Amino acid sequence: MTVAVFRRLFLLSLMMMLIPIIGGRQAVGEPYVQGPAFCEECHMDEAKSWAKTKHFTTYRTVHKHKRAKKILKAVGGKKNMKRNKSCNVCHYSNEQKSPTAKAKKKYGPSCESCHGASSGYETVHADYGGKNVRRDNEAPAHKSKRIAEATAAGLVWASMTYDIAVNCMKCHGLARPEISGKAFGKMLKAKHPINQSFEIVMFSQGKMRHWPKARSSARLANLFVAGQAAKLVSANAMAGKSKSKKYKKAQLKRAADAKAALQGVPGAAALIQSPSDANARAMMTAIGDQDLSGVVGSRIPCAGADHENLHQC
């Protein structure tokens, strides 16, 4: 048995045996972020690419930004970005080594920021059918079971485009539900940026790309639609959360842009009429594996009008 496998089994056994802990420690059974070291063990290429992105590098620079102190003062609370709850949920991610260890802010946005806290699924996700079975030799039945169990335990796969997009929009749309609308209004007043035009395909395939192979045009079109759906749902929900006219205006623009981008997409009419998570998921289910590159390809900023070359985004 390798050290890595032993560590996984040991941590899993601890999670099953320990009683809930209070006082700022993680309650047993509740998934927690273990940090990118647990992921890069198997995903080394992705980790190397991630280390070149702003998600990685801003950990050491974001608090030095010329507007950082002003924004911190505006939202109140801790005067350190890592400790301020209105800042750290987006700008940092944790590392927690065991169920009873204290979570530490040690990275910028990392693997689990998008793919979910790994403590619940990491052991299942890394088991291909036994300690001596490699990924290439995994039995189809075991793979299906592993995928289902890891998903149930909280893993957000790259193929789950809507769920990935929801996680992106929480921060890139200033739409974290755990942050008050009042705080968001103060952030904007202190000149915290909000990018209403944030688009997930251009972002993920460009400066934040962390996988070697280019996605197909059909896959990117699906991701674009998922991103617009998540954008519409989050913007609609957040528009009424703040009395700040600037914040509300920004969210209404996000919603209007998303509605325009979703025109002609199968199943989008109900979502446009009544933006909700349930309607967004129903639309994505209705789309299934349909290739929508001919419908939305030219709407993706990195493709422009030439949707035939969408896979090069």
N, C-alpha and C positions, 0 to 999 in steps of 0.2 A: 504494500500500500504506500503510495507516495505521500509526502508531507502535506501537499495541497489537499488531497482527498481526505486524509486524516483530520486536517483542520476543519474541513467542511462538515464531516460527520460529528466532530466534537462540538462545534458550534450549534449544530442542529439538535444534538442531545441536550445541550444546555438550555436551549429555547423551550424544549418540551418539559424540562424538569423544574426550572426555577419558578418561583411565585412572582406575581406582579410587584414591581418596585415603584415607589413614589418619590417625590422630591426632585423632579427634573430628570430622573432616569427613565429609560424606555420600559414600558410595560411589556411583559412577555406575551408573545402572540401577535403583537402589533409590529408590522414590518418596519425595518429601519434601514437607513442608508449606510452601507458598509464602506463605500469609497471605491474609486476606480481601480485600485490594486486588485480587487477581487475579479474585475472584468478583464483587465489586460492580460491576465494569466492565459486566457484562451483567445482574446481578441487583440493581439499585439499590434497588428497593422492599423486597426482602427484607433488604438490608443496613441500610436505614434502620430497619426494624422491629427487627432484631437489636440495633441500637445502643441500643434502649430496654429491653432485657432484662437480667436479672442476669448472664447469660452474658457480656455485654459489660461491665457496670458493676463487677462484683466484681474485675476486674483491679486496680483502684486501691484496693480496700477489704479484700479477704479477708485479707491479711497483717496488717491492723490489728485483727482480731477478738481479743477478750479471751482466747480460748483458743488462739490460734495459736502463741504461744511455747511453751506447755506441750505441745502436740501435737508440735511440732518437736523439742523436747527428748526426748520419749518415743520417737519413731521413730529418733532419731539421724541422723548424716550432716550435711549442710550446714544451717546455721542460718538460711538464707534460703529462703523457700518456692519462689522461682523456680528455685533451684538444687538443691533437695531432691527426689530422684527419687521419693520416696513421696508428694510433694505436687504436683509440677508436671505430672505426666501427666494429672491431672484438672482442676486449677485454672487451667492456662494452655495456650496453644497457641503454636506457633512462627511465625516469619517467616524464610524462607530465600530469598535473592534469586537464587541460582545454585547449580549443583551443587557448587561448591567453596567457597561462602560458609559461614560459621558460622551455625548456627541460633540465633535469639534469641527469648526469651520476650517477646512484645510485646502479647499479647491474652489475654483470658479464653477460655473455650471458644468456638470460632468454626466457620465453615462446614465446614472439613476435619475437625473433631473428630467430626462425624457422617457426613459424606459422603466421607471418605477423602482421603489426601494427593494433592494435585492435580497434581504435576509430571508424572506419567505420562499423565494424561488431559486436562489443560486445553486443549491445542492441538487435539486431536481433538474434544472436546466443543464447542468454539467455532467449528468449521468447518462451515458449512451448505451447502458445495458450491462454495466459491470465495470470493475476497476481496470480490466485489461481490454475493454472494448473502445476502439477509437471512433470518432465521429463518422468516418467514411464506411465503417462496418456496422453501423447501427441498423438493427432490424426495423423494417417499415412499421410494424405494429408497435414496437417500443417507441419509435419516433413520434407517432401519433399520440400515444399516451403521454409521452414526455411534454410535448407541446401543449396538450390540453391541461396537464397538471401545472405546468409553469405559468400558463396564462391565468388559471384559476388562483394561483398564488400571487399574482400581481405583475407579472412580466408583460410589458407593453412591447410587442414585437414591431420591427420596422414595417411589416406588412399591415399593421393595424394603423393605417394612415390617419384616420380621424382622431384616434386616441393620442397619437404622437402630436398631431396638430393642436389638440386641446391643450397639451402641456406647453407647447411653444407660445400659444396665444395668451396664456396666463401672464407671462412676463412681457413679451414683445408687444402686447396690446394694452399694457398697464391694466390688467384685468384679473388680478389675483383676488379671488373671492374672500380670502381671509384678511385683506387690507381694506379698511373703510374708504368709502367714497370721499369722505372729508380729507383723509390723508392723501389720497390721490390728487385732490384739488390743490392741496398745499404744495405737493411735489411740483405740479405744473407751474404754480405761481412762482416757485423758486427756480424755475427754468429746467426742471427735469425733462428730458426729451420724451416725446411720444411719436412713434412712427406709424401713422395711420395706414400707410401704404405697405407695411411689412407683408411680404409674400413668401411663403414657406419653400416653394421650389427654388426660387432664385437664391434664397438664403442657404438652404441645405445643400444645394448643388454647387455653390460657390465657395465663399470664404469659410463656411462651417462644414464642408464636406469631409467625411472621415471614413470613406470606404473606397476601395480601388476601382470597382467596376461601375460603369455608367448605367443608369436606370433606363429602361425602355421608354419610348414615347407614351405608351399606354399607362405605364406605372407613374410617370411624372404627371400626366393629366389627372389621374386618380388622386395623387397627392395634392395637386392644385385645388381640386374640388373639395377635398377634405379640409384643406386649409381655409378656404373661403367659408365653408360651413361652420367651422370652429370660430372663425372671425366674426361671423354674423351672430352666432349664439352668444358669444362672450360680450360683444359690443352692445347687443340688445339688453342683456342682463345688467351691464354696468352703467348704462346711460342714465338710469334712474337712481343710482346710488350716491350721487354727489350734487350739491347745490352749486358747485363750480360751473359756471357757464362755459368756460374753456374746456373743461374735462368732458362735459356732456356733449359739446359740439364735436369734439374729437371722436367720441364713441359713435355718435350719429353718423359721422362721415365714414367710419369704418363699416358700419352696418349698411349704409347706402352703397358703398363700393363693392361689398360682398354680394349684395343682392344683384347688382349689375353683372358681376362676374359669373353668377350662377344661372343667368338666363339661358333657357334652352337645355339645361341639364335634366335628364330624366329624374322625376321624383322631387325636383327642387321647388315646385310651386307651393306645396304645403309648407315647406321650411321658410320660404320667403314670406308667405302670408302669416305664419305663426312660428317665429324662431324659437326653437327649443332643442335640447339635447336629444330628446326622443325622436323628433322629426328629422334631425340631422342624421341620426343612426338609421332611421327608416330609409332615408334617401340613399345612404351609402350601401345599405343592403339591396335596395332596388337596382343600384348601378352594378353591383357585383363585379364581374370581370370585363364589363364592357369597355371598349377602347374609345375614350372620349377626346382623344387628341385632335380629331377633326372638329370638335365642337368648341373646346376651350383652349386648344394649343396656342392660338394667336393672342390669347389674353394673358399669357404668362410672360412677364417682363423680359426674362432672359432669352425667350424665343422670338419675341417681336411678332411680326407677321408671318415669319417663316416656320410654321409649326411642323413642317416636314423634318426639320433638324432639331426638334424638341429634345431628343435623346442626348444632344450635345450640351444641354444646359449645365 
